[in-house]
């Protein structure tokens, strides 16, 4: 720097502290320039943002309409399946008894709920990815993270996934429904609720069992098709078989004609014959095809009627009570081994000593 410049700088007054710390106040010209820049930026990019907004709105509208249409189509499909099942069942002789309206409704509701949930997840998930792609967001890291998270959740919640998939297939295959009596291996009882993860059973003593669907390895449904009632009647080996069979046939015919047994019994009560023959007894077996879940009730009623008929026909049933009074009065087991006694001989002194004194003879006149 030259000397005149240094002198000029030294001659200039130093700025005061107040002037150096005071903020610069924007002028009207600065505000006008900022507004002009914003207007120019909006003018340059408004078409891009409008296109993005319209694309997002279009994606959301299409997703909403498609979701409503798919859910309505699934509902109509489930209702048509119900009507077809009902019409098929009504065409059979036992259709009204084999088809449970509550069970059909519950199964249709479960299937429809699963299908609607899957459809909604797929449609809304695809729409969300398309919206993110519209904003030019790189989806590769997001999809990779979702894949890794899905694998981790799958390993951690594999039991939950197993229960859910097992529940879906149980409902789709109609293995059991509400009101059925089943044997699930880990528990047995009447089904009171069917879920996608847990099945709720009520046991014979009133307890409620919560059975995970993934824990069920085999299922025995006691309420599908028909049941079999079997009764074994044990009589003495000396009874007349033709007479026993005639009494049992009369009991079976009378029971099949009376209400409500004529509806519960789906076939005649059959006398199958001798199930076993022993030295002192023989077993006659009866069998009948009944409504599902009514086998135990039919067996109890059949035993009641057979006992009354046998009592009237004087046919003894073996099994606990003696048949004759002579059998009730058993001999003393110690009698054959009793020690010898001197009182057994009437001529012995011991027998004569306790004998009564004979009455005195009347005096002779």
Secondary structure as a PSIPRED ss2 file (coil, helix, strand):
# PSIPRED VFORMAT (PSIPRED V4.0)

   1 X C   1.000  0.000  0.000
   2 X C   1.000  0.000  0.000
   3 X H   0.000  1.000  0.000
   4 X H   0.000  1.000  0.000
   5 X H   0.000  1.000  0.000
   6 X H   0.000  1.000  0.000
   7 X H   0.000  1.000  0.000
   8 X H   0.000  1.000  0.000
   9 X H   0.000  1.000  0.000
  10 X H   0.000  1.000  0.000
  11 X H   0.000  1.000  0.000
  12 X C   1.000  0.000  0.000
  13 X C   1.000  0.000  0.000
  14 X C   1.000  0.000  0.000
  15 X C   1.000  0.000  0.000
  16 X C   1.000  0.000  0.000
  17 X H   0.000  1.000  0.000
  18 X H   0.000  1.000  0.000
  19 X H   0.000  1.000  0.000
  20 X H   0.000  1.000  0.000
  21 X H   0.000  1.000  0.000
  22 X C   1.000  0.000  0.000
  23 X C   1.000  0.000  0.000
  24 X C   1.000  0.000  0.000
  25 X C   1.000  0.000  0.000
  26 X C   1.000  0.000  0.000
  27 X C   1.000  0.000  0.000
  28 X H   0.000  1.000  0.000
  29 X H   0.000  1.000  0.000
  30 X H   0.000  1.000  0.000
  31 X H   0.000  1.000  0.000
  32 X H   0.000  1.000  0.000
  33 X H   0.000  1.000  0.000
  34 X H   0.000  1.000  0.000
  35 X H   0.000  1.000  0.000
  36 X H   0.000  1.000  0.000
  37 X H   0.000  1.000  0.000
  38 X H   0.000  1.000  0.000
  39 X H   0.000  1.000  0.000
  40 X H   0.000  1.000  0.000
  41 X H   0.000  1.000  0.000
  42 X H   0.000  1.000  0.000
  43 X H   0.000  1.000  0.000
  44 X H   0.000  1.000  0.000
  45 X H   0.000  1.000  0.000
  46 X H   0.000  1.000  0.000
  47 X H   0.000  1.000  0.000
  48 X H   0.000  1.000  0.000
  49 X H   0.000  1.000  0.000
  50 X H   0.000  1.000  0.000
  51 X H   0.000  1.000  0.000
  52 X H   0.000  1.000  0.000
  53 X H   0.000  1.000  0.000
  54 X H   0.000  1.000  0.000
  55 X H   0.000  1.000  0.000
  56 X H   0.000  1.000  0.000
  57 X H   0.000  1.000  0.000
  58 X H   0.000  1.000  0.000
  59 X H   0.000  1.000  0.000
  60 X H   0.000  1.000  0.000
  61 X H   0.000  1.000  0.000
  62 X H   0.000  1.000  0.000
  63 X H   0.000  1.000  0.000
  64 X H   0.000  1.000  0.000
  65 X H   0.000  1.000  0.000
  66 X H   0.000  1.000  0.000
  67 X H   0.000  1.000  0.000
  68 X H   0.000  1.000  0.000
  69 X H   0.000  1.000  0.000
  70 X H   0.000  1.000  0.000
  71 X H   0.000  1.000  0.000
  72 X H   0.000  1.000  0.000
  73 X H   0.000  1.000  0.000
  74 X H   0.000  1.000  0.000
  75 X H   0.000  1.000  0.000
  76 X H   0.000  1.000  0.000
  77 X H   0.000  1.000  0.000
  78 X H   0.000  1.000  0.000
  79 X H   0.000  1.000  0.000
  80 X H   0.000  1.000  0.000
  81 X H   0.000  1.000  0.000
  82 X H   0.000  1.000  0.000
  83 X H   0.000  1.000  0.000
  84 X H   0.000  1.000  0.000
  85 X H   0.000  1.000  0.000
  86 X H   0.000  1.000  0.000
  87 X H   0.000  1.000  0.000
  88 X H   0.000  1.000  0.000
  89 X H   0.000  1.000  0.000
  90 X H   0.000  1.000  0.000
  91 X C   1.000  0.000  0.000
  92 X C   1.000  0.000  0.000
  93 X C   1.000  0.000  0.000
  94 X C   1.000  0.000  0.000
  95 X H   0.000  1.000  0.000
  96 X H   0.000  1.000  0.000
  97 X H   0.000  1.000  0.000
  98 X H   0.000  1.000  0.000
  99 X C   1.000  0.000  0.000
 100 X C   1.000  0.000  0.000
 101 X H   0.000  1.000  0.000
 102 X H   0.000  1.000  0.000
 103 X H   0.000  1.000  0.000
 104 X H   0.000  1.000  0.000
 105 X H   0.000  1.000  0.000
 106 X H   0.000  1.000  0.000
 107 X H   0.000  1.000  0.000
 108 X H   0.000  1.000  0.000
 109 X H   0.000  1.000  0.000
 110 X H   0.000  1.000  0.000
 111 X H   0.000  1.000  0.000
 112 X H   0.000  1.000  0.000
 113 X H   0.000  1.000  0.000
 114 X H   0.000  1.000  0.000
 115 X H   0.000  1.000  0.000
 116 X H   0.000  1.000  0.000
 117 X H   0.000  1.000  0.000
 118 X H   0.000  1.000  0.000
 119 X H   0.000  1.000  0.000
 120 X H   0.000  1.000  0.000
 121 X H   0.000  1.000  0.000
 122 X H   0.000  1.000  0.000
 123 X H   0.000  1.000  0.000
 124 X H   0.000  1.000  0.000
 125 X H   0.000  1.000  0.000
 126 X H   0.000  1.000  0.000
 127 X H   0.000  1.000  0.000
 128 X H   0.000  1.000  0.000
 129 X H   0.000  1.000  0.000
 130 X H   0.000  1.000  0.000
 131 X H   0.000  1.000  0.000
 132 X H   0.000  1.000  0.000
 133 X H   0.000  1.000  0.000
 134 X H   0.000  1.000  0.000
 135 X C   1.000  0.000  0.000
 136 X C   1.000  0.000  0.000
 137 X C   1.000  0.000  0.000
 138 X C   1.000  0.000  0.000
 139 X C   1.000  0.000  0.000
 140 X H   0.000  1.000  0.000
 141 X H   0.000  1.000  0.000
 142 X H   0.000  1.000  0.000
 143 X H   0.000  1.000  0.000
 144 X H   0.000  1.000  0.000
 145 X H   0.000  1.000  0.000
 146 X H   0.000  1.000  0.000
 147 X H   0.000  1.000  0.000
 148 X H   0.000  1.000  0.000
 149 X H   0.000  1.000  0.000
 150 X H   0.000  1.000  0.000
 151 X H   0.000  1.000  0.000
 152 X H   0.000  1.000  0.000
 153 X H   0.000  1.000  0.000
 154 X H   0.000  1.000  0.000
 155 X H   0.000  1.000  0.000
 156 X H   0.000  1.000  0.000
 157 X C   1.000  0.000  0.000
 158 X H   0.000  1.000  0.000
 159 X H   0.000  1.000  0.000
 160 X H   0.000  1.000  0.000
 161 X H   0.000  1.000  0.000
 162 X H   0.000  1.000  0.000
 163 X H   0.000  1.000  0.000
 164 X H   0.000  1.000  0.000
 165 X H   0.000  1.000  0.000
 166 X H   0.000  1.000  0.000
 167 X H   0.000  1.000  0.000
 168 X H   0.000  1.000  0.000
 169 X H   0.000  1.000  0.000
 170 X H   0.000  1.000  0.000
 171 X H   0.000  1.000  0.000
 172 X H   0.000  1.000  0.000
 173 X C   1.000  0.000  0.000
 174 X C   1.000  0.000  0.000
 175 X C   1.000  0.000  0.000
 176 X C   1.000  0.000  0.000
 177 X C   1.000  0.000  0.000
 178 X C   1.000  0.000  0.000
 179 X C   1.000  0.000  0.000
 180 X C   1.000  0.000  0.000
 181 X E   0.000  0.000  1.000
 182 X E   0.000  0.000  1.000
 183 X E   0.000  0.000  1.000
 184 X C   1.000  0.000  0.000
 185 X C   1.000  0.000  0.000
 186 X C   1.000  0.000  0.000
 187 X C   1.000  0.000  0.000
 188 X E   0.000  0.000  1.000
 189 X E   0.000  0.000  1.000
 190 X E   0.000  0.000  1.000
 191 X E   0.000  0.000  1.000
 192 X E   0.000  0.000  1.000
 193 X E   0.000  0.000  1.000
 194 X E   0.000  0.000  1.000
 195 X C   1.000  0.000  0.000
 196 X C   1.000  0.000  0.000
 197 X C   1.000  0.000  0.000
 198 X E   0.000  0.000  1.000
 199 X E   0.000  0.000  1.000
 200 X E   0.000  0.000  1.000
 201 X E   0.000  0.000  1.000
 202 X E   0.000  0.000  1.000
 203 X C   1.000  0.000  0.000
 204 X C   1.000  0.000  0.000
 205 X C   1.000  0.000  0.000
 206 X C   1.000  0.000  0.000
 207 X C   1.000  0.000  0.000
 208 X E   0.000  0.000  1.000
 209 X E   0.000  0.000  1.000
 210 X E   0.000  0.000  1.000
 211 X E   0.000  0.000  1.000
 212 X E   0.000  0.000  1.000
 213 X H   0.000  1.000  0.000
 214 X H   0.000  1.000  0.000
 215 X H   0.000  1.000  0.000
 216 X C   1.000  0.000  0.000
 217 X C   1.000  0.000  0.000
 218 X C   1.000  0.000  0.000
 219 X C   1.000  0.000  0.000
 220 X E   0.000  0.000  1.000
 221 X E   0.000  0.000  1.000
 222 X C   1.000  0.000  0.000
 223 X C   1.000  0.000  0.000
 224 X C   1.000  0.000  0.000
 225 X C   1.000  0.000  0.000
 226 X C   1.000  0.000  0.000
 227 X E   0.000  0.000  1.000
 228 X E   0.000  0.000  1.000
 229 X E   0.000  0.000  1.000
 230 X E   0.000  0.000  1.000
 231 X E   0.000  0.000  1.000
 232 X E   0.000  0.000  1.000
 233 X E   0.000  0.000  1.000
 234 X E   0.000  0.000  1.000
 235 X E   0.000  0.000  1.000
 236 X E   0.000  0.000  1.000
 237 X C   1.000  0.000  0.000
 238 X C   1.000  0.000  0.000
 239 X C   1.000  0.000  0.000
 240 X C   1.000  0.000  0.000
 241 X H   0.000  1.000  0.000
 242 X H   0.000  1.000  0.000
 243 X H   0.000  1.000  0.000
 244 X H   0.000  1.000  0.000
 245 X H   0.000  1.000  0.000
 246 X H   0.000  1.000  0.000
 247 X H   0.000  1.000  0.000
 248 X H   0.000  1.000  0.000
 249 X H   0.000  1.000  0.000
 250 X H   0.000  1.000  0.000
 251 X H   0.000  1.000  0.000
 252 X H   0.000  1.000  0.000
 253 X H   0.000  1.000  0.000
 254 X H   0.000  1.000  0.000
 255 X H   0.000  1.000  0.000
 256 X H   0.000  1.000  0.000
 257 X H   0.000  1.000  0.000
 258 X C   1.000  0.000  0.000
 259 X C   1.000  0.000  0.000
 260 X C   1.000  0.000  0.000
 261 X H   0.000  1.000  0.000
 262 X H   0.000  1.000  0.000
 263 X H   0.000  1.000  0.000
 264 X H   0.000  1.000  0.000
 265 X E   0.000  0.000  1.000
 266 X C   1.000  0.000  0.000
 267 X C   1.000  0.000  0.000
 268 X C   1.000  0.000  0.000
 269 X C   1.000  0.000  0.000
 270 X E   0.000  0.000  1.000
 271 X E   0.000  0.000  1.000
 272 X E   0.000  0.000  1.000
 273 X E   0.000  0.000  1.000
 274 X E   0.000  0.000  1.000
 275 X E   0.000  0.000  1.000
 276 X E   0.000  0.000  1.000
 277 X E   0.000  0.000  1.000
 278 X C   1.000  0.000  0.000
 279 X C   1.000  0.000  0.000
 280 X C   1.000  0.000  0.000
 281 X E   0.000  0.000  1.000
 282 X E   0.000  0.000  1.000
 283 X E   0.000  0.000  1.000
 284 X E   0.000  0.000  1.000
 285 X E   0.000  0.000  1.000
 286 X E   0.000  0.000  1.000
 287 X E   0.000  0.000  1.000
 288 X E   0.000  0.000  1.000
 289 X E   0.000  0.000  1.000
 290 X E   0.000  0.000  1.000
 291 X C   1.000  0.000  0.000
 292 X C   1.000  0.000  0.000
 293 X C   1.000  0.000  0.000
 294 X C   1.000  0.000  0.000
 295 X H   0.000  1.000  0.000
 296 X H   0.000  1.000  0.000
 297 X H   0.000  1.000  0.000
 298 X H   0.000  1.000  0.000
 299 X H   0.000  1.000  0.000
 300 X H   0.000  1.000  0.000
 301 X H   0.000  1.000  0.000
 302 X H   0.000  1.000  0.000
 303 X H   0.000  1.000  0.000
 304 X H   0.000  1.000  0.000
 305 X H   0.000  1.000  0.000
 306 X H   0.000  1.000  0.000
 307 X H   0.000  1.000  0.000
 308 X H   0.000  1.000  0.000
 309 X H   0.000  1.000  0.000
 310 X H   0.000  1.000  0.000
 311 X H   0.000  1.000  0.000
 312 X H   0.000  1.000  0.000
 313 X C   1.000  0.000  0.000
 314 X C   1.000  0.000  0.000
 315 X C   1.000  0.000  0.000
 316 X C   1.000  0.000  0.000
 317 X E   0.000  0.000  1.000
 318 X C   1.000  0.000  0.000
 319 X C   1.000  0.000  0.000
 320 X C   1.000  0.000  0.000
 321 X C   1.000  0.000  0.000
 322 X C   1.000  0.000  0.000
 323 X C   1.000  0.000  0.000
 324 X C   1.000  0.000  0.000
 325 X H   0.000  1.000  0.000
 326 X H   0.000  1.000  0.000
 327 X H   0.000  1.000  0.000
 328 X H   0.000  1.000  0.000
 329 X C   1.000  0.000  0.000
 330 X C   1.000  0.000  0.000
 331 X C   1.000  0.000  0.000
 332 X C   1.000  0.000  0.000
 333 X C   1.000  0.000  0.000
 334 X C   1.000  0.000  0.000
 335 X H   0.000  1.000  0.000
 336 X H   0.000  1.000  0.000
 337 X H   0.000  1.000  0.000
 338 X C   1.000  0.000  0.000
 339 X C   1.000  0.000  0.000
 340 X C   1.000  0.000  0.000
 341 X C   1.000  0.000  0.000
 342 X H   0.000  1.000  0.000
 343 X H   0.000  1.000  0.000
 344 X H   0.000  1.000  0.000
 345 X C   1.000  0.000  0.000
 346 X C   1.000  0.000  0.000
 347 X C   1.000  0.000  0.000
 348 X C   1.000  0.000  0.000
 349 X H   0.000  1.000  0.000
 350 X H   0.000  1.000  0.000
 351 X H   0.000  1.000  0.000
 352 X H   0.000  1.000  0.000
 353 X H   0.000  1.000  0.000
 354 X C   1.000  0.000  0.000
 355 X C   1.000  0.000  0.000
 356 X C   1.000  0.000  0.000
 357 X C   1.000  0.000  0.000
 358 X C   1.000  0.000  0.000
 359 X C   1.000  0.000  0.000
 360 X C   1.000  0.000  0.000
 361 X C   1.000  0.000  0.000
 362 X C   1.000  0.000  0.000
 363 X C   1.000  0.000  0.000
 364 X C   1.000  0.000  0.000
 365 X C   1.000  0.000  0.000
